[in-house]
Amino acid sequence: MGDVVATVKVMPEDPEVGLESLKADIKSAIDGSAELHNIEEEPVAFGLVALKVMFVVGDEEGGTDVVEEKLRLVSGISSVEVQDIRRLM
């Protein structure tokens, strides 16, 4: 099997959540269960900024489930939504 790159949109609980500390917590949470590729900031509205987290996992059923669950446990995160999954060539 190959690998896929997944893009997950992470919404902070509120605009007051420190994005740099949230990024560090996300990196710690993902460590070992996937290869973190990138974290980008995406303005949403009224000062709220979402984080787009890209990571590489194996191409198997439920491949992103472990990472999604770990992200949901991070303090300061309101929601986690998979937006895109693409096979790596």
Rosetta blueprint (number, residue, H / E / L):
1 M L
2 G L
3 D E
4 V E
5 V E
6 A E
7 T E
8 V E
9 K E
10 V E
11 M E
12 P E
13 E L
14 D L
15 P L
16 E L
17 V L
18 G L
19 L H
20 E H
21 S H
22 L H
23 K H
24 A H
25 D H
26 I H
27 K H
28 S H
29 A H
30 I H
31 D E
32 G L
33 S L
34 A E
35 E E
36 L E
37 H E
38 N E
39 I E
40 E E
41 E E
42 E E
43 P E
44 V E
45 A E
46 F L
47 G L
48 L E
49 V E
50 A E
51 L E
52 K E
53 V E
54 M E
55 F E
56 V E
57 V E
58 G E
59 D L
60 E L
61 E L
62 G L
63 G L
64 T L
65 D H
66 V H
67 V H
68 E H
69 E H
70 K H
71 L H
72 R H
73 L L
74 V L
75 S L
76 G L
77 I E
78 S E
79 S E
80 V E
81 E E
82 V E
83 Q E
84 D E
85 I E
86 R E
87 R E
88 L L
89 M L
